[in-house]
């Protein structure tokens, strides 16, 4: 079973994604007596677009009601903010709050489960979440969990976990794993080309000359990887120091190159093949090239395939079942709150029904457009 150490409720995931204070600008939506402002909706849309997979792939999501991806994001954000308003009202009605002391204790527990404070904050950094924003959102999550517990106070027991374990034993089978450290010398061609083209000294160069500069940089990086390999083959004790100083995998370089345990399928094939064919305590004798660049690989431990004993995973199962229970409780609550709420769309541009109509129009346009092109060419 590949469970996570941090399990957020579905509603909490929504709040993390929207992250607004419902106060900025003109009112767009009234949820009972809570006003959701246009400014907050637009900020939440911008945030989701900025952090979306589309943005990371370089796909532009236009801030326009005529853009398909923008409309999908807008529809999601509007619904999430309505849910947030309903949850806030319910917590207020039930007198549910979270003190600073409660938040700090829960945060310390979360950090210990992640391994350390440094690992925890590195995980936040990789997700683009600031410490202050997480602290605020974490308090909201705790409040939601309190709400779920008040509605359904029965806790998941060890017996419940044992029952789940016995019924899902296949989920706890582990493949063979190795633990390895690596030093990465990146060969991201796009980044290298960008750096070459942005260099003022190269402004007058032709495309062929630019290509030559890129090839020279790639060759330089290969030479650097070869030299690093020679050093660690001479003295493995230098590996940690060289990883911290040279590896371009920032996530692992701070851990002296350590990647932890991984199965063969967790890594790209070239990396896994090398790692799994290397004895514990030795460095793979060649520089390994992958889509990420050149790797020097040092295998430090190995685990045989097997089944995790119940005692090793019982708390992970309890957390998993508890989180699923909370999600179910909150989802059922939200359905009931929506049915009984008075929701008024002051600005029709933010009415989900209108957004969905615009989405359907956009889908029809994109479906008909290719069929119309041949006719236009005749």
N, C-alpha and C positions, 0 to 999 in steps of 0.2 A: 504494500500500500504506500503510495507516494503522497502522503498528507502534507499540508503546509503547517508551519509553526505559527503563522498569523492567519486567523480565519475571521474575515469581516462579514457581517450580516449583509444581505442584499441591499437593505436600505442604507447601511453605512457606505457601501460602495457608491450609491447614488450621491450621498452627501459629499463624499470625497471628490466626486467628479464635478459637482456643481459649485460647492464651496462659496455660497453667497450669503449675505446678511439680510436680504429682503428689506431694502430701505432706500435704494438709489433711484431717484427720478419719478416719473409719472407712473401711476398705477396701471398695470396691464391686466391683472387678474385679482379677483377677490375670492379668498377661500374662507368662508364663514366671515370672521372679522379680521382676517390677516390679509394685508395688501402685498401682492408680489409686484415689484416695480419693473418697468421696462429695462432700466439700466442694469438691474441684477440679472435679468434673463439674458440680455445681450452679452454681459461679462461672462456668464456661465457658458454660453455658446462659444464665445471666443476661446475660453479656456479648454473646452473639450476639443475644439478644432486643433488648437495648438498641440495638445497632448495625444491626438489621435494617430493611429497607424498610418493614415493617409499623409499627414504632415511629415512623419518620419520617412515616408517613401518619396517625399518631394511632390506629392499630388496637391494641387491648389484646391482649397475649398472656399469658393467665393462667398462673401457676405451678401448674398442676394437671395431673395425668395424664388429666383428662377434657377437656382443651382440645386441639383438633386441631393448631393451629400449634405449641403447646408440645411435643406429642409428636413432630412432624417435627423440631423443633430438637433435642430430646433424642436422637433416633435419630442425627442427624448428628454431634452432639458426642461421643457414646459411640464411634462408629466412628473419628472423628478422633483421639481420645485413645488408642485402641488402636493406631492407625497410628503415632502419635508414640512410644509406648512401644517398638514394634517397631523403628523407625528409631533411637531412642536406643541400644537394645541392639546393633544392627548396627554403629553407629559405634563403640561402645565395644569390641566384639569385634575390629574392624579397626584400632583405635588411631587413629581419625580425630578430630582436635581442630582448633580454630581459635584462633590466638594473637591478642592484642590488636593487635599490629602488622599482621597480615593483615587484621583487621577494619577498622582505620583506613585502610589503603591502599585497600581495596575501597570503603569509604564515601566517600572523597575522589573516587574514580573515578565513583561513582554521582552525587555532587553535581555534578561537572563535566558529566555527560551531561544533567542536569536544567537546566543553565544557570548556576546559582549556588547557594550554600548557602541564601540567603534563599528562593529558589523551591522548593528541596527541602523546607525546614521548613514552608513555607506549604502544600505538598501534604500533608504529614503532618497538619498542623493541620486541614485541611479534611476529612480522613478520621478525625479524632478519635484519632490515635495520638500518644502522648507520645514525646519524643526518647529517653528512657531505655528505654522499651518497644521502640521500633524498634531501638535498638542491640543489645538482647538478642536479639530475633527475627532480626535481620540476621545475627548470628553463627550462629544455628541454620540459616539458609538457606545460608550459606557451607559449613557442615559437610555439609549434604545434597548440595550441588554437588560437594564433594570426594568424597563417597561415590559419586555418579554417575560422576565421572571415573575413580575407582579401578576401578569395574566395567567401564566402557567408555571407555578413555583416548583414543581417536581424536578429534581435533578437527575441527570444520567448517572447510573451506578456502575460499579465494576462488573456486576452481573449482566447489565445491559451490554457493556463492552465485550464481555466474554461471549455472549450470544451472537453479537455481530461478527466477532473474530471467527467463531466456529462456522458460521454460515457463509463467510467470505474468505476462506483460508487462501484461496488463489491470489487474492490481493496482497498477501503478505509474503509471497514468494519473491526472493531476491536473486537477480542474476549475479554472476561473478562480477566483482568490482575491483578497480585498482585506485590507489591514491597517488596522485602525481603533482609535481610542480612544473611550471614551464616559464621560459623567457620568450616573449613574443616580440619580434621585430616586424612591425606592420608593413604591408605592401598594398595599401589601399590606393589603387591607381587614380581614382577620382580626386582624392586628397592631394596626392603628389602632383597631379596635373594642375590643380587649382593653385598650389603653392608656386609652381613653376611659372604659370601664366601671370600670377599676381606680383612676381618679382619684376621690379621696374627695369632691371638690366636685361630682361628677356622680351620687352615690349615689341621690338622690331624683328623678332625671330619668326621664321616661317613655321608652318605646321610640322614639317619634317624635322626642323631644328628643335622644335618643342618636344617632339617625340624622342629625339636623341637625348635631350636633357632628362626626360622621364626614364628612359632606359638606363642612363648612367646612374640616376638616383636609385633605381631598383638594384642595379649591380652593386652599388655601394652598400646597400642594406644587406644584400646577400653576403658580402664580404664581412660585414660587422657580425652577422649571425655565425659565420664560420669561425671567426676569431673568438667569439664568446664560447662556442662549443669546445674549442681547443683548451680554453682556460678551465672549464668545468671538468673536462676529461682528465686534466692534470691534477685538479684538486676539487673534489665534490664539496668540500667545506665552504668554498667560495660561492656556491650556487645561490644561496639566499641573498647575499650581498649584491651579486651581479643582477639578480632578478629585481631587487628593489631599485637599483640604479639604472637599469637598462630596459626592462620589460615595458612594452607599450599597452599591455593589458592592465589598466589601472586598478581594476577590481581585485586582481590577484597579486599584483606587484607589491601592494601594501602588506600582503600576507606572505612576503618572500617568495611569491610565485605559486603558493599552494592553491590547488583547485579542489581539494577535498576528494572524497570517494566518488567515482562515477562508473556507470555501466558503459559497455561498448557503444550502445545506441545513443548515449547522452552527448557524444562528441562527433565531429565530422569524421568520416571513415579513415582518412589519412592519419589523423591524430590518434584515433582509437587503435588502429592496426599497430602503430609504433609502440604505444603505451602498453598494450596487452602482450606484446612480444618482448618486453623488457623485464629482466629480473629485478626483484625488489632490491633497492640500495644501489642501483646502477643508472647511468645516463645512457639514453639511446645514442648510438655512435654516429648518427647522421643528423643533419639539420632537416626537419620535416616541414614541407611546404603545404599549406592549406589555403583556402580562399581568404583567410585572415592575414597570412604572411608566413614568416619563417619562425619555427618553434624549436627550442632546445628543451627536451623532455627528460625529467628526472623522476623515476618511479620510486615511491617511498613506502608503499604498503599494498597489501592485496587481501581481498575477502573472497572466500569460496561461495558459490551459489548455495542457497538454502532458504529456509523459512524463518522469518523473525518470530521468536517466541512471544507468547502473549504478554509476558511481564515487560518486555522491551517496548511494546507498542500500546499498552492499555491506556495510558494517559493521552496519547495521540488520538486514539479511538474515542475516548470520552469527550475530548475537545471537539472532534469532528461531529459526533452525534449531537452534542450540546448546541453547536453552531447551526446544524441543520434544523434542530427543533426550534431555535430562536427565529430562523428565517421563516419557517412555516407559520409560527405564531404571529409574527409581524406581518407577513403577507396576508394572512386571513384577517388580521385587524385592519389593514389598509383597505381591503375590499369592502369591509363593513363601513369604515369611515367615509369612503367615497360615496357609497349609496346614500348615506344620511347627511352628507355635507351640502352646503349651498355654495356652489362654485359659479361665479359670474365672470365672464370674459369681457372686461371693460373695453379692451382693444381687440377687435376681431382678428387682427393679424396673429394673435397668440392663441387663438382658439384651435385646439387639436383637430377639430372637424375641418376647419378651413385649411390647416396645414396639410392634412391628409388628402384633401381635394387637389391642392396644388401639386402634391407628390404624384397623384394619379395622372394628372395632366402631363407632368414631366415624363413619367413612364411612357405614356402614349406618344408623346413627341419623339422620344428616343427610339420607340418601336417603329414608328412610321417613317422616321427620317431616312434610314438606309433604303427603304423600299421606294422612297420618292426620288432618290438620287439618279437611278438609271433613266427614269422618265425625263428628268431635267436635262440629261445629256443627249437625248434624241433630237 
